[in-house]
Amino acid sequence: MLFGVTKSAALALCLGLFVLSTAQEPFDSDDFTESICNVDESQNFLCYNVSEPAKIRTGLPVARLKVNNSWCTGWLFGSEGHVITNNHCVPNNSIANLTIVEFAAITPNCNAVGSRGSHPGRYVANSTTILATDIPLDYTLLRLNLNPGMDVRAYGYLQARDVAATLSESVYVIGHPRGFPKRIAMVKDGNPGKITTTNYTETRPTICRNVDRLGHNLDTERGSSGSPVLAADSNLVVGLHNCGGCSPSTQAYGSNYAVKILQIVDSLRAKNLLPRDAVAPTPPRTPSPTPSRTLSPTPSRTPSPIPSRTPSPTPSPTPSSTPSPRTPPPALTSIITFEGANITVLHTDEPSPFSQCTVEKDNIDFEGNDIASTSRREPDDCCDDCTATPGCQVYVWSDYNGGTCWLKSAKGAMRFAYGLHAASISSDSL
C-alpha cells in the first residue's frame, strides 16, 4: 500500500528517488496525504467576511480547478484574464484541454460544511490552453477558453509583490484544499501564519523539486496546489504554494512550501509572457515632514446635541475662520452579493462632503485597479460608495448580479463595453 502517494510519487520511488516531501498534486481518491500543521486552523472563506473584508475581496480571483477527475487551485494573475497554477496540476495541453475553471465556489456561511466539489460556483471555462509552463519552478500559466457569456473581470485579479518575502513575515493562503469550497488559512497556533524559511532546498531529489523555496506554516491539503501565498499587510502575492511538508498531530509539524513568485515573474518576463498588471507598482514613499490626520477606526455613535470645537490652549495671533463642526454620518455598509453569498463591507471612513461625481459615461470601462465592489441597482448609487471607500477615485457600474459598482483606485485602459457606465469623484478624472 502506498498510503495515498500519487502516481508521480510512485514513479519517483521506482526511479530510486527518496521522497522527503509530498507534492500536493491532484488526487483521485479519498486516500491522500495531509499537509496539516498539527491541527487544521483554516476556515471557510466567509468566516473572515466581517473581520477581514479586504482579504475577502482579495480571494475573489481564486478559482477551483477540476483537472480531469482531480482538483487543484488557480488564480487570475494580472488583468488579461490568465490563470496560474502548478505545473504538476496542468503539465501539458492534453490536461489543459480537460481543465474546468470555477469561480465563487464558497459555502453560504462560516459554519456550513463543504465537501469535494460541493457548493458549485460559476464555471467560466470548460477547457484551457497553456501559455507558459516550467517544470523546475512548478508553474503553468493558462489562457481560459471562456464559455459563452462568461467574463472574468467581475472577479478582479491578483498581483505579485515586487519585494521578496522575508523571514517571519505574516502571510495567508486562499485555496480549495481537497476540492472543497474556498478556504482561508490565516493563523497557526492562534498566531498569524508566517514565512518559516526563505531559502529551503531539499538535500536529495524529490517530486517537489524544492530548490530555493519559501516555507510557511499554514494548513494546506491536496487540492491546495496552485494557491497564492499572500502578504498579510498588502494582500499581494509572494509565493505559489506547491508542496506539502507539514505533519499533523504534532507540535514539531515542520513547514509547507511555495515557489517564490518573483522567480516566476522573472521566468515569464524572459519569455515575454508576463501578464499585464501582474506586478504591483512600488508605492511612493510618504514624505515624513507632512503629518497626516489620524481617523478613529470606530466613529463615535453618541454625538453631542450641540457640537462644539475645543479651543486651542495657545490661540493663534491671527485667528482664521473655522467652519462649524458637523456630526459624522453613519458608517456606510455595502453588501457585495457574490454568487448567492452576501459579503458585508463596513466603511467607517467619513465621506468627504465636497466630493461630487461626474455624469456617467455610457458604454465605457476602465480596466483594472479594482479595490472593492458593491451591490447597487442604479449607476447613480455608486457615487456614495466610491466617496466612502478609501482610495476610490473612479467607479464603473454594470448589470452584473442585478447591478454592481466596481470601485477603482485609478483609471486603467479605457475600452468600449456596452451597457457599462463610468464616473469619477472629481470633475477632471475622466
Secondary structure as the mmCIF struct_conf table of DSSP 4:
data_model
#
loop_
_struct_conf.conf_type_id
_struct_conf.id
_struct_conf.beg_label_comp_id
_struct_conf.beg_label_asym_id
_struct_conf.beg_label_seq_id
_struct_conf.end_label_comp_id
_struct_conf.end_label_asym_id
_struct_conf.end_label_seq_id
TURN_TY1_P TURN_TY1_P1 PHE A 3 GLY A 4
HELX_RH_AL_P HELX_RH_AL_P1 LYS A 7 CYS A 14
TURN_TY1_P TURN_TY1_P2 LEU A 15 GLY A 16
BEND BEND1 SER A 21 SER A 21
STRN STRN1 THR A 22 ALA A 23
BEND BEND2 SER A 29 ASP A 30
STRN STRN2 SER A 35 SER A 35
BEND BEND3 CYS A 37 CYS A 37
STRN STRN3 ASN A 38 ASN A 38
BEND BEND4 VAL A 39 VAL A 39
STRN STRN4 GLN A 43 ASN A 44
HELX_RH_3T_P HELX_RH_3T_P1 PHE A 45 TYR A 48
TURN_TY1_P TURN_TY1_P3 ASN A 49 SER A 51
HELX_RH_AL_P HELX_RH_AL_P2 PRO A 53 GLY A 59
TURN_TY1_P TURN_TY1_P4 LEU A 60 PRO A 61
STRN STRN5 VAL A 62 VAL A 67
TURN_TY1_P TURN_TY1_P5 ASN A 68 ASN A 69
STRN STRN6 SER A 70 LEU A 76
STRN STRN7 PHE A 77 PHE A 77
BEND BEND5 GLY A 78 GLY A 78
TURN_TY1_P TURN_TY1_P6 SER A 79 GLU A 80
STRN STRN8 HIS A 82 THR A 85
TURN_TY1_P TURN_TY1_P7 ASN A 87 CYS A 89
BEND BEND6 VAL A 90 VAL A 90
BEND BEND7 ASN A 92 ASN A 92
HELX_RH_AL_P HELX_RH_AL_P3 ASN A 93 ALA A 96
TURN_TY1_P TURN_TY1_P8 ASN A 97 LEU A 98
STRN STRN9 THR A 99 PHE A 103
BEND BEND8 PRO A 108 ASN A 109
TURN_TY1_P TURN_TY1_P9 CYS A 110 ASN A 111
HELX_LH_PP_P HELX_LH_PP_P1 ALA A 112 GLY A 114
TURN_TY1_P TURN_TY1_P10 ARG A 116 GLY A 117
BEND BEND9 HIS A 119 HIS A 119
STRN STRN10 ARG A 122 ASP A 134
TURN_TY1_P TURN_TY1_P11 ILE A 135 ASP A 138
STRN STRN11 TYR A 139 LEU A 146
HELX_LH_PP_P HELX_LH_PP_P2 ASN A 147 ASN A 147
TURN_TY1_P TURN_TY1_P12 PRO A 148 GLY A 149
HELX_RH_3T_P HELX_RH_3T_P2 VAL A 152 TYR A 155
STRN STRN12 LEU A 158 LEU A 158
STRN STRN13 ALA A 160 ALA A 160
BEND BEND10 ASP A 162 VAL A 163
TURN_TY1_P TURN_TY1_P13 LEU A 167 SER A 168
STRN STRN14 SER A 170 SER A 170
STRN STRN15 VAL A 171 GLY A 175
HELX_RH_3T_P HELX_RH_3T_P3 PRO A 177 GLY A 179
HELX_LH_PP_P HELX_LH_PP_P3 PHE A 180 PHE A 180
BEND BEND11 PRO A 181 PRO A 181
HELX_LH_PP_P HELX_LH_PP_P4 LYS A 182 LYS A 182
STRN STRN16 ARG A 183 ALA A 185
STRN STRN17 VAL A 187 LYS A 188
TURN_TY1_P TURN_TY1_P14 ASP A 189 GLY A 190
STRN STRN18 ASN A 191 PRO A 192
STRN STRN19 LYS A 194 LYS A 194
STRN STRN20 ILE A 195 TYR A 200
BEND BEND12 THR A 203 ARG A 204
TURN_TY1_P TURN_TY1_P15 ILE A 207 CYS A 208
BEND BEND13 VAL A 211 ASP A 212
STRN STRN21 ARG A 213 HIS A 216
STRN STRN22 THR A 220 THR A 220
TURN_TY1_P TURN_TY1_P16 ARG A 222 GLY A 223
TURN_TY1_P TURN_TY1_P17 SER A 225 GLY A 226
HELX_LH_PP_P HELX_LH_PP_P5 SER A 227 SER A 227
STRN STRN23 PRO A 228 ALA A 231
TURN_TY1_P TURN_TY1_P18 ALA A 232 SER A 234
STRN STRN24 VAL A 237 GLY A 244
STRN STRN25 PRO A 248 PRO A 248
BEND BEND14 SER A 249 SER A 249
BEND BEND15 GLN A 251 GLN A 251
STRN STRN26 ASN A 256 LYS A 260
HELX_RH_AL_P HELX_RH_AL_P4 ILE A 261 ALA A 270
TURN_TY1_P TURN_TY1_P19 LYS A 271 ASN A 272
HELX_LH_PP_P HELX_LH_PP_P6 LEU A 274 PRO A 275
TURN_TY1_P TURN_TY1_P20 ARG A 276 ASP A 277
STRN STRN27 VAL A 279 VAL A 279
HELX_LH_PP_P HELX_LH_PP_P7 ALA A 280 PRO A 287
TURN_TY1_P TURN_TY1_P21 SER A 288 PRO A 289
BEND BEND16 THR A 290 THR A 290
HELX_LH_PP_P HELX_LH_PP_P8 ARG A 293 SER A 296
BEND BEND17 PRO A 297 THR A 298
BEND BEND18 ARG A 301 ARG A 301
BEND BEND19 PRO A 305 ILE A 306
HELX_LH_PP_P HELX_LH_PP_P9 ARG A 309 SER A 312
BEND BEND20 PRO A 313 THR A 314
BEND BEND21 PRO A 317 THR A 318
HELX_LH_PP_P HELX_LH_PP_P10 PRO A 323 PRO A 325
HELX_LH_PP_P HELX_LH_PP_P11 THR A 327 ALA A 331
STRN STRN28 LEU A 332 PHE A 338
TURN_TY1_P TURN_TY1_P22 GLU A 339 GLY A 340
STRN STRN29 ALA A 341 HIS A 347
BEND BEND22 ASP A 349 ASP A 349
HELX_LH_PP_P HELX_LH_PP_P12 GLU A 350 SER A 352
TURN_TY1_P TURN_TY1_P23 PRO A 353 PHE A 354
HELX_LH_PP_P HELX_LH_PP_P13 CYS A 357 GLU A 360
STRN STRN30 LYS A 361 PHE A 366
BEND BEND23 GLY A 368 GLY A 368
STRN STRN31 ASP A 370 SER A 375
BEND BEND24 ARG A 377 GLU A 378
HELX_RH_3T_P HELX_RH_3T_P4 PRO A 379 ASP A 381
HELX_RH_AL_P HELX_RH_AL_P5 CYS A 382 ALA A 388
BEND BEND25 THR A 389 THR A 389
TURN_TY1_P TURN_TY1_P24 PRO A 390 GLY A 391
STRN STRN32 VAL A 394 SER A 398
HELX_RH_3T_P HELX_RH_3T_P5 TYR A 400 GLY A 402
STRN STRN33 THR A 404 LYS A 408
BEND BEND26 SER A 409 ALA A 410
STRN STRN34 MET A 414 SER A 424
BEND BEND27 ILE A 425 SER A 426
TURN_TY1_P TURN_TY1_P25 SER A 427 ASP A 428
#
